Amino acid sequence: MSGPVTNGNDEEDSEVLNEEVAQRTVTVSNLHNLVTLGKVKDLFSQVGEIEIVYRASKTAASVVFADKMHVQPALLKSGTVLEGESIVVSSLTEGTVDMSPIDG
């Protein structure tokens, strides 16, 4: 897999790299405080190779995949229950998949 092509302009190169990383990243929110990064990694490694998992806040984490093709399947993990809480998975580029039941 080849990386993004850059033009030597540090500011523009940084924007290209940031966009490329954003395309490979999902945000996992509504995490119970007992959910470890290891549990998040275990769940999303079922989808594809992970580059890094990091805590974004007490109740959220970000998962950066090695390839952006893993983002769409990762969004389907929304609604998975971890430590009694139903997680929400979203992407900056793909949006959020709402897996909550529809009343009515």
The first five atom37 places (N, CA, C, CB, O) and aatype in JSON, in Angstrom:
{
  "aatype": [12, 15, 7, 14, 19, 16, 2, 7, 2, 3, 6, 6, 3, 15, 6, 19, 10, 2, 6, 6, 19, 0, 5, 1, 16, 19, 16, 19, 15, 2, 10, 8, 2, 10, 19, 16, 10, 7, 11, 19, 11, 3, 10, 13, 15, 5, 19, 7, 6, 9, 6, 9, 19, 18, 1, 0, 15, 11, 16, 0, 0, 15, 19, 19, 13, 0, 3, 11, 12, 8, 19, 5, 14, 0, 10, 10, 11, 15, 7, 16, 19, 10, 6, 7, 6, 15, 9, 19, 19, 15, 15, 10, 16, 6, 7, 16, 19, 3, 12, 15, 14, 9, 3, 7],
  "atom_mask": [
    [1, 1, 1, 1, 1],
    [1, 1, 1, 1, 1],
    [1, 1, 1, 0, 1],
    [1, 1, 1, 1, 1],
    [1, 1, 1, 1, 1],
    [1, 1, 1, 1, 1],
    [1, 1, 1, 1, 1],
    [1, 1, 1, 0, 1],
    [1, 1, 1, 1, 1],
    [1, 1, 1, 1, 1],
    [1, 1, 1, 1, 1],
    [1, 1, 1, 1, 1],
    [1, 1, 1, 1, 1],
    [1, 1, 1, 1, 1],
    [1, 1, 1, 1, 1],
    [1, 1, 1, 1, 1],
    [1, 1, 1, 1, 1],
    [1, 1, 1, 1, 1],
    [1, 1, 1, 1, 1],
    [1, 1, 1, 1, 1],
    [1, 1, 1, 1, 1],
    [1, 1, 1, 1, 1],
    [1, 1, 1, 1, 1],
    [1, 1, 1, 1, 1],
    [1, 1, 1, 1, 1],
    [1, 1, 1, 1, 1],
    [1, 1, 1, 1, 1],
    [1, 1, 1, 1, 1],
    [1, 1, 1, 1, 1],
    [1, 1, 1, 1, 1],
    [1, 1, 1, 1, 1],
    [1, 1, 1, 1, 1],
    [1, 1, 1, 1, 1],
    [1, 1, 1, 1, 1],
    [1, 1, 1, 1, 1],
    [1, 1, 1, 1, 1],
    [1, 1, 1, 1, 1],
    [1, 1, 1, 0, 1],
    [1, 1, 1, 1, 1],
    [1, 1, 1, 1, 1],
    [1, 1, 1, 1, 1],
    [1, 1, 1, 1, 1],
    [1, 1, 1, 1, 1],
    [1, 1, 1, 1, 1],
    [1, 1, 1, 1, 1],
    [1, 1, 1, 1, 1],
    [1, 1, 1, 1, 1],
    [1, 1, 1, 0, 1],
    [1, 1, 1, 1, 1],
    [1, 1, 1, 1, 1],
    [1, 1, 1, 1, 1],
    [1, 1, 1, 1, 1],
    [1, 1, 1, 1, 1],
    [1, 1, 1, 1, 1],
    [1, 1, 1, 1, 1],
    [1, 1, 1, 1, 1],
    [1, 1, 1, 1, 1],
    [1, 1, 1, 1, 1],
    [1, 1, 1, 1, 1],
    [1, 1, 1, 1, 1],
    [1, 1, 1, 1, 1],
    [1, 1, 1, 1, 1],
    [1, 1, 1, 1, 1],
    [1, 1, 1, 1, 1],
    [1, 1, 1, 1, 1],
    [1, 1, 1, 1, 1],
    [1, 1, 1, 1, 1],
    [1, 1, 1, 1, 1],
    [1, 1, 1, 1, 1],
    [1, 1, 1, 1, 1],
    [1, 1, 1, 1, 1],
    [1, 1, 1, 1, 1],
    [1, 1, 1, 1, 1],
    [1, 1, 1, 1, 1],
    [1, 1, 1, 1, 1],
    [1, 1, 1, 1, 1],
    [1, 1, 1, 1, 1],
    [1, 1, 1, 1, 1],
    [1, 1, 1, 0, 1],
    [1, 1, 1, 1, 1],
    [1, 1, 1, 1, 1],
    [1, 1, 1, 1, 1],
    [1, 1, 1, 1, 1],
    [1, 1, 1, 0, 1],
    [1, 1, 1, 1, 1],
    [1, 1, 1, 1, 1],
    [1, 1, 1, 1, 1],
    [1, 1, 1, 1, 1],
    [1, 1, 1, 1, 1],
    [1, 1, 1, 1, 1],
    [1, 1, 1, 1, 1],
    [1, 1, 1, 1, 1],
    [1, 1, 1, 1, 1],
    [1, 1, 1, 1, 1],
    [1, 1, 1, 0, 1],
    [1, 1, 1, 1, 1],
    [1, 1, 1, 1, 1],
    [1, 1, 1, 1, 1],
    [1, 1, 1, 1, 1],
    [1, 1, 1, 1, 1],
    [1, 1, 1, 1, 1],
    [1, 1, 1, 1, 1],
    [1, 1, 1, 1, 1],
    [1, 1, 1, 0, 1]
  ],
  "atom_positions": [
    [[0.84, -1.17, 0.0], [0.0, 0.0, 0.0], [0.88, 1.23, 0.0], [-0.95, 0.0, 1.2], [1.77, 1.35, 0.85]],
    [[0.66, 2.14, -0.94], [1.46, 3.35, -0.99], [0.77, 4.46, -0.22], [1.72, 3.78, -2.43], [-0.45, 4.51, -0.13]],
    [[1.58, 5.36, 0.34], [1.04, 6.48, 1.11], [0.59, 7.59, 0.19], [0.0, 0.0, 0.0], [0.71, 7.49, -1.03]],
    [[0.06, 8.65, 0.78], [-0.4, 9.77, -0.02], [0.76, 10.48, -0.7], [-1.17, 10.75, 0.84], [1.87, 10.52, -0.16]],
    [[0.5, 11.02, -1.87], [1.51, 11.78, -2.6], [1.52, 13.2, -2.05], [1.24, 11.78, -4.15], [0.46, 13.8, -1.89]],
    [[2.69, 13.73, -1.77], [2.79, 15.08, -1.23], [3.62, 15.93, -2.17], [3.4, 15.07, 0.18], [4.36, 15.41, -3.01]],
    [[3.51, 17.26, -2.01], [4.19, 18.16, -2.93], [5.35, 18.92, -2.32], [3.21, 19.13, -3.48], [5.91, 19.81, -2.96]],
    [[5.73, 18.6, -1.09], [6.86, 19.27, -0.46], [6.48, 20.48, 0.36], [0.0, 0.0, 0.0], [7.33, 21.03, 1.06]],
    [[5.23, 20.92, 0.3], [4.76, 22.04, 1.11], [4.27, 21.45, 2.43], [3.62, 22.85, 0.38], [3.28, 20.73, 2.46]],
    [[4.98, 21.77, 3.53], [4.67, 21.14, 4.82], [3.22, 21.33, 5.25], [5.58, 21.7, 5.88], [2.6, 20.38, 5.73]],
    [[2.67, 22.53, 5.09], [1.29, 22.78, 5.52], [0.31, 21.98, 4.68], [0.97, 24.28, 5.43], [-0.61, 21.36, 5.22]],
    [[0.47, 21.99, 3.37], [-0.42, 21.22, 2.5], [-0.22, 19.73, 2.71], [-0.17, 21.58, 1.03], [-1.19, 18.97, 2.7]],
    [[1.02, 19.29, 2.9], [1.3, 17.88, 3.15], [0.59, 17.43, 4.42], [2.82, 17.63, 3.26], [0.03, 16.33, 4.46]],
    [[0.62, 18.25, 5.45], [-0.02, 17.94, 6.72], [-1.53, 17.77, 6.53], [0.26, 19.02, 7.76], [-2.13, 16.87, 7.1]],
    [[-2.14, 18.64, 5.72], [-3.57, 18.54, 5.45], [-3.89, 17.25, 4.71], [-4.05, 19.75, 4.63], [-4.89, 16.59, 5.01]],
    [[-3.06, 16.88, 3.75], [-3.26, 15.63, 2.99], [-3.17, 14.44, 3.94], [-2.22, 15.5, 1.85], [-4.01, 13.54, 3.88]],
    [[-2.16, 14.42, 4.8], [-1.99, 13.32, 5.74], [-3.15, 13.27, 6.73], [-0.66, 13.45, 6.48], [-3.65, 12.19, 7.04]],
    [[-3.57, 14.44, 7.25], [-4.69, 14.47, 8.19], [-5.96, 13.93, 7.55], [-4.92, 15.89, 8.69], [-6.7, 13.18, 8.19]],
    [[-6.23, 14.29, 6.31], [-7.41, 13.8, 5.6], [-7.31, 12.29, 5.38], [-7.58, 14.53, 4.25], [-8.3, 11.58, 5.53]],
    [[-6.13, 11.82, 5.04], [-5.92, 10.39, 4.81], [-6.15, 9.61, 6.1], [-4.49, 10.13, 4.27], [-6.79, 8.56, 6.08]],
    [[-5.66, 10.11, 7.22], [-5.87, 9.45, 8.51], [-7.36, 9.51, 8.89], [-5.01, 10.11, 9.62], [-7.91, 8.53, 9.38]],
    [[-8.0, 10.65, 8.66], [-9.43, 10.78, 8.98], [-10.26, 9.75, 8.22], [-9.92, 12.2, 8.64], [-11.25, 9.25, 8.75]],
    [[-9.88, 9.44, 7.01], [-10.61, 8.46, 6.21], [-10.46, 7.04, 6.75], [-10.13, 8.5, 4.77], [-11.25, 6.16, 6.4]],
    [[-9.47, 6.82, 7.6], [-9.23, 5.49, 8.18], [-9.64, 5.4, 9.64], [-7.75, 5.12, 8.04], [-9.36, 4.4, 10.31]],
    [[-10.32, 6.44, 10.16], [-10.59, 6.54, 11.59], [-12.07, 6.48, 11.91], [-10.01, 7.83, 12.13], [-12.9, 7.08, 11.22]],
    [[-12.4, 5.73, 12.97], [-13.75, 5.77, 13.53], [-13.66, 6.25, 14.97], [-14.45, 4.37, 13.45], [-12.66, 6.03, 15.65]],
    [[-14.72, 6.9, 15.41], [-14.83, 7.32, 16.81], [-15.85, 6.42, 17.48], [-15.25, 8.83, 16.92], [-16.94, 6.18, 16.95]],
    [[-15.49, 5.92, 18.64], [-16.37, 5.05, 19.42], [-16.78, 5.84, 20.65], [-15.66, 3.69, 19.8], [-15.94, 6.19, 21.48]],
    [[-18.08, 6.11, 20.78], [-18.54, 6.9, 21.92], [-19.54, 6.11, 22.75], [-19.17, 8.21, 21.45], [-19.92, 4.99, 22.39]],
    [[-19.94, 6.7, 23.86], [-20.81, 6.09, 24.86], [-20.13, 4.88, 25.52], [-22.14, 5.65, 24.22], [-20.77, 3.89, 25.85]],
    [[-18.81, 5.0, 25.7], [-18.06, 3.94, 26.37], [-18.21, 4.05, 27.88], [-16.57, 4.0, 25.97], [-18.07, 5.13, 28.45]],
    [[-18.5, 2.94, 28.51], [-18.5, 2.88, 29.98], [-17.07, 3.08, 30.44], [-19.09, 1.51, 30.5], [-16.13, 2.69, 29.75]],
    [[-16.89, 3.68, 31.62], [-15.52, 3.95, 32.09], [-14.73, 2.68, 32.4], [-15.57, 4.82, 33.32], [-13.52, 2.76, 32.58]],
    [[-15.38, 1.53, 32.47], [-14.66, 0.27, 32.69], [-14.13, -0.35, 31.4], [-15.57, -0.73, 33.39], [-13.36, -1.31, 31.44]],
    [[-14.54, 0.19, 30.26], [-14.09, -0.35, 28.97], [-12.65, 0.12, 28.73], [-15.03, 0.1, 27.8], [-12.38, 1.32, 28.68]],
    [[-11.75, -0.84, 28.57], [-10.34, -0.53, 28.32], [-10.09, -0.38, 26.83], [-9.43, -1.63, 28.91], [-10.88, -0.81, 25.99]],
    [[-8.97, 0.25, 26.51], [-8.58, 0.35, 25.1], [-8.34, -1.03, 24.51], [-7.32, 1.23, 24.95], [-8.56, -1.25, 23.32]],
    [[-7.9, -1.96, 25.34], [-7.7, -3.34, 24.89], [-9.01, -3.98, 24.43], [0.0, 0.0, 0.0], [-9.04, -4.69, 23.43]],
    [[-10.1, -3.71, 25.16], [-11.41, -4.24, 24.76], [-11.87, -3.62, 23.46], [-12.45, -4.0, 25.87], [-12.45, -4.29, 22.6]],
    [[-11.62, -2.32, 23.3], [-11.98, -1.64, 22.06], [-11.19, -2.24, 20.9], [-11.73, -0.11, 22.17], [-11.74, -2.51, 19.83]],
    [[-9.9, -2.44, 21.13], [-9.04, -3.01, 20.08], [-9.49, -4.43, 19.73], [-7.57, -3.02, 20.54], [-9.55, -4.79, 18.55]],
    [[-9.81, -5.23, 20.73], [-10.28, -6.59, 20.47], [-11.54, -6.59, 19.61], [-10.56, -7.32, 21.8], [-11.66, -7.39, 18.68]],
    [[-12.48, -5.7, 19.92], [-13.72, -5.63, 19.16], [-13.47, -5.25, 17.7], [-14.68, -4.63, 19.8], [-14.0, -5.88, 16.79]],
    [[-12.67, -4.22, 17.49], [-12.5, -3.7, 16.13], [-11.44, -4.45, 15.33], [-12.15, -2.25, 16.19], [-11.37, -4.3, 14.11]],
    [[-10.6, -5.24, 15.99], [-9.65, -6.05, 15.23], [-10.36, -7.16, 14.47], [-8.58, -6.65, 16.17], [-9.79, -7.77, 13.57]],
    [[-11.63, -7.44, 14.83], [-12.45, -8.39, 14.08], [-12.76, -7.85, 12.68], [-13.76, -8.7, 14.83], [-13.04, -8.62, 11.76]],
    [[-12.69, -6.53, 12.54], [-13.04, -5.86, 11.28], [-11.83, -5.77, 10.35], [-13.59, -4.46, 11.55], [-11.95, -5.98, 9.14]],
    [[-10.66, -5.46, 10.92], [-9.47, -5.31, 10.1], [-8.28, -4.87, 10.92], [0.0, 0.0, 0.0], [-8.38, -4.64, 12.13]],
    [[-7.14, -4.75, 10.27], [-5.9, -4.39, 10.93], [-5.97, -2.97, 11.48], [-4.71, -4.53, 9.96], [-6.35, -2.03, 10.78]],
    [[-5.59, -2.84, 12.75], [-5.64, -1.55, 13.44], [-4.24, -0.98, 13.53], [-6.26, -1.69, 14.84], [-3.28, -1.67, 13.88]],
    [[-4.13, 0.3, 13.22], [-2.86, 1.02, 13.37], [-2.68, 1.5, 14.81], [-2.79, 2.21, 12.39], [-1.61, 1.32, 15.4]],
    [[-3.73, 2.12, 15.37], [-3.66, 2.63, 16.74], [-5.07, 2.82, 17.3], [-2.87, 3.96, 16.8], [-6.01, 3.11, 16.56]],
    [[-5.19, 2.65, 18.62], [-6.42, 2.97, 19.35], [-6.02, 3.93, 20.44], [-7.12, 1.67, 19.94], [-5.05, 3.69, 21.17]],
    [[-6.75, 5.03, 20.57], [-6.44, 5.97, 21.64], [-7.71, 6.53, 22.25], [-5.55, 7.1, 21.13], [-8.75, 6.61, 21.61]],
    [[-7.57, 6.92, 23.51], [-8.69, 7.47, 24.26], [-8.88, 8.92, 23.86], [-8.45, 7.35, 25.8], [-7.95, 9.72, 23.97]],
    [[-10.07, 9.27, 23.38], [-10.38, 10.65, 22.98], [-10.95, 11.43, 24.16], [-11.37, 10.67, 21.8], [-10.77, 12.65, 24.26]],
    [[-11.63, 10.73, 25.07], [-12.18, 11.32, 26.29], [-12.52, 10.16, 27.23], [-13.45, 12.21, 26.0], [-12.21, 9.01, 26.92]],
    [[-13.14, 10.47, 28.38], [-13.5, 9.4, 29.31], [-14.47, 8.4, 28.69], [-14.12, 10.0, 30.57], [-14.45, 7.21, 29.02]],
    [[-15.33, 8.89, 27.8], [-16.37, 8.02, 27.24], [-16.23, 7.78, 25.74], [-17.73, 8.62, 27.52], [-17.16, 7.29, 25.1]],
    [[-15.07, 8.11, 25.19], [-14.88, 7.93, 23.74], [-13.45, 7.51, 23.42], [-15.22, 9.23, 22.98], [-12.51, 7.82, 24.15]],
    [[-13.32, 6.8, 22.32], [-12.0, 6.39, 21.82], [-12.0, 6.53, 20.3], [-11.66, 4.92, 22.25], [-13.06, 6.57, 19.67]],
    [[-10.82, 6.6, 19.74], [-10.68, 6.62, 18.28], [-9.88, 5.4, 17.86], [-9.99, 7.93, 17.8], [-8.92, 5.01, 18.52]],
    [[-10.29, 4.82, 16.76], [-9.62, 3.65, 16.19], [-9.17, 4.03, 14.79], [-10.57, 2.38, 16.17], [-9.98, 4.4, 13.94]],
    [[-7.85, 3.94, 14.56], [-7.3, 4.23, 13.24], [-6.92, 2.9, 12.6], [-6.05, 5.2, 13.33], [-6.07, 2.17, 13.11]],
    [[-7.58, 2.59, 11.49], [-7.31, 1.34, 10.78], [-6.15, 1.52, 9.82], [-8.56, 0.87, 10.03], [-5.81, 2.64, 9.42]],
    [[-5.54, 0.41, 9.44], [-4.45, 0.43, 8.47], [-4.97, 0.79, 7.08], [-3.73, -0.92, 8.43], [-4.22, 1.32, 6.25]],
    [[-6.25, 0.51, 6.82], [-6.83, 0.78, 5.5], [-8.25, 1.32, 5.67], [-6.84, -0.51, 4.62], [-8.99, 0.86, 6.53]],
    [[-8.61, 2.29, 4.85], [-9.94, 2.91, 4.97], [-11.08, 1.96, 4.62], [-10.01, 4.12, 4.07], [-12.23, 2.24, 4.96]],
    [[-10.79, 0.84, 3.95], [-11.85, -0.11, 3.61], [-12.46, -0.75, 4.86], [-11.31, -1.2, 2.68], [-13.54, -1.33, 4.79]],
    [[-11.79, -0.64, 6.01], [-12.3, -1.23, 7.24], [-13.28, -0.32, 7.98], [-11.15, -1.56, 8.16], [-13.94, -0.76, 8.92]],
    [[-13.39, 0.94, 7.56], [-14.26, 1.89, 8.26], [-15.72, 1.5, 8.14], [-14.05, 3.31, 7.7], [-16.43, 1.46, 9.14]],
    [[-16.19, 1.21, 6.94], [-17.61, 0.89, 6.75], [-18.03, -0.32, 7.59], [-17.9, 0.62, 5.26], [-19.06, -0.25, 8.26]],
    [[-17.29, -1.44, 7.57], [-17.67, -2.56, 8.44], [-17.59, -2.2, 9.92], [-16.79, -3.76, 8.15], [-18.37, -2.72, 10.73]],
    [[-16.66, -1.33, 10.29], [-16.55, -0.92, 11.7], [-17.79, -0.16, 12.15], [-15.31, -0.04, 11.9], [-18.21, -0.29, 13.3]],
    [[-18.39, 0.62, 11.25], [-19.6, 1.36, 11.6], [-20.74, 0.43, 11.99], [-20.03, 2.24, 10.42], [-21.63, 0.81, 12.76]],
    [[-20.71, -0.79, 11.48], [-21.75, -1.76, 11.8], [-21.63, -2.29, 13.22], [-21.7, -2.92, 10.82], [-22.53, -2.98, 13.7]],
    [[-20.54, -1.99, 13.9], [-20.36, -2.38, 15.31], [-21.15, -1.46, 16.24], [-18.87, -2.36, 15.69], [-21.26, -1.73, 17.43]],
    [[-21.7, -0.36, 15.69], [-22.54, 0.53, 16.49], [-23.7, -0.27, 17.06], [-23.05, 1.73, 15.64], [-24.33, -1.05, 16.35]],
    [[-23.98, -0.08, 18.34], [-25.03, -0.85, 19.0], [-24.49, -2.03, 19.8], [0.0, 0.0, 0.0], [-25.23, -2.61, 20.59]],
    [[-23.23, -2.38, 19.59], [-22.6, -3.45, 20.37], [-22.57, -3.03, 21.84], [-21.16, -3.76, 19.86], [-22.28, -1.87, 22.15]],
    [[-22.88, -3.95, 22.74], [-22.89, -3.65, 24.17], [-21.55, -4.03, 24.78], [-24.06, -4.39, 24.88], [-21.12, -5.19, 24.71]],
    [[-20.89, -3.04, 25.39], [-19.65, -3.26, 26.14], [-19.86, -2.75, 27.56], [-18.43, -2.53, 25.45], [-20.21, -1.58, 27.76]],
    [[-19.65, -3.61, 28.54], [-19.83, -3.26, 29.95], [-21.2, -2.62, 30.2], [-18.72, -2.3, 30.4], [-21.32, -1.66, 30.96]],
    [[-22.22, -3.17, 29.54], [-23.59, -2.72, 29.78], [-24.03, -1.48, 29.02], [0.0, 0.0, 0.0], [-25.18, -1.05, 29.16]],
    [[-23.15, -0.89, 28.23], [-23.5, 0.31, 27.46], [-23.45, 0.0, 25.96], [-22.53, 1.48, 27.79], [-22.54, -0.68, 25.49]],
    [[-24.44, 0.49, 25.25], [-24.5, 0.33, 23.79], [-23.62, 1.41, 23.15], [-25.97, 0.43, 23.27], [-23.89, 2.6, 23.29]],
    [[-22.57, 0.99, 22.46], [-21.63, 1.95, 21.89], [-22.17, 2.56, 20.6], [-20.28, 1.27, 21.62], [-23.02, 1.99, 19.93]],
    [[-21.65, 3.74, 20.28], [-21.99, 4.43, 19.04], [-20.7, 4.58, 18.25], [-22.67, 5.83, 19.31], [-19.71, 5.1, 18.77]],
    [[-20.7, 4.14, 17.0], [-19.51, 4.21, 16.15], [-19.8, 5.19, 15.02], [-19.12, 2.8, 15.59], [-20.81, 5.08, 14.33]],
    [[-18.9, 6.14, 14.83], [-19.08, 7.13, 13.77], [-17.76, 7.4, 13.08], [-19.67, 8.45, 14.34], [-16.69, 7.06, 13.58]],
    [[-17.87, 8.0, 11.92], [-16.7, 8.34, 11.11], [-16.83, 9.76, 10.63], [-16.55, 7.36, 9.92], [-17.93, 10.24, 10.35]],
    [[-15.71, 10.45, 10.52], [-15.73, 11.81, 9.99], [-16.16, 11.83, 8.54], [-14.36, 12.46, 10.14], [-16.73, 12.82, 8.07]],
    [[-15.88, 10.75, 7.82], [-16.16, 10.74, 6.38], [-17.39, 9.91, 6.0], [-14.98, 10.21, 5.65], [-17.96, 10.14, 4.94]],
    [[-17.8, 8.97, 6.84], [-18.91, 8.08, 6.48], [-20.17, 8.35, 7.3], [-18.49, 6.65, 6.66], [-21.22, 7.8, 6.96]],
    [[-20.09, 9.16, 8.35], [-21.26, 9.42, 9.19], [-21.42, 8.35, 10.25], [0.0, 0.0, 0.0], [-20.49, 7.6, 10.55]],
    [[-22.6, 8.29, 10.82], [-22.91, 7.37, 11.91], [-23.99, 6.4, 11.47], [-23.36, 8.14, 13.17], [-24.92, 6.78, 10.76]],
    [[-23.86, 5.16, 11.87], [-24.91, 4.18, 11.63], [-25.69, 4.03, 12.92], [-24.32, 2.8, 11.15], [-25.13, 3.64, 13.94]],
    [[-26.97, 4.35, 12.89], [-27.81, 4.26, 14.08], [-28.42, 2.87, 14.12], [-28.92, 5.36, 14.07], [-29.26, 2.52, 13.29]],
    [[-28.0, 2.07, 15.1], [-28.48, 0.71, 15.22], [-29.53, 0.58, 16.33], [-27.32, -0.24, 15.49], [-29.87, -0.54, 16.72]],
    [[-30.04, 1.71, 16.84], [-31.03, 1.65, 17.91], [-32.38, 1.2, 17.34], [-31.15, 3.01, 18.62], [-32.69, 1.47, 16.18]],
    [[-33.18, 0.52, 18.18], [-34.48, 0.05, 17.7], [-35.4, 1.23, 17.38], [-35.14, -0.86, 18.75], [-35.31, 2.3, 18.0]],
    [[-36.28, 1.03, 16.43], [-37.24, 2.06, 16.04], [-38.55, 1.8, 16.77], [-37.46, 2.09, 14.49], [-39.12, 0.72, 16.66]],
    [[-39.01, 2.81, 17.51], [-40.3, 2.7, 18.21], [-41.41, 3.07, 17.24], [-40.34, 3.6, 19.47], [-41.24, 3.95, 16.4]],
    [[-42.54, 2.4, 17.37], [-43.68, 2.82, 16.55], [-44.25, 1.71, 15.86], [0.0, 0.0, 0.0], [-45.23, 1.88, 15.13]]
  ]
}
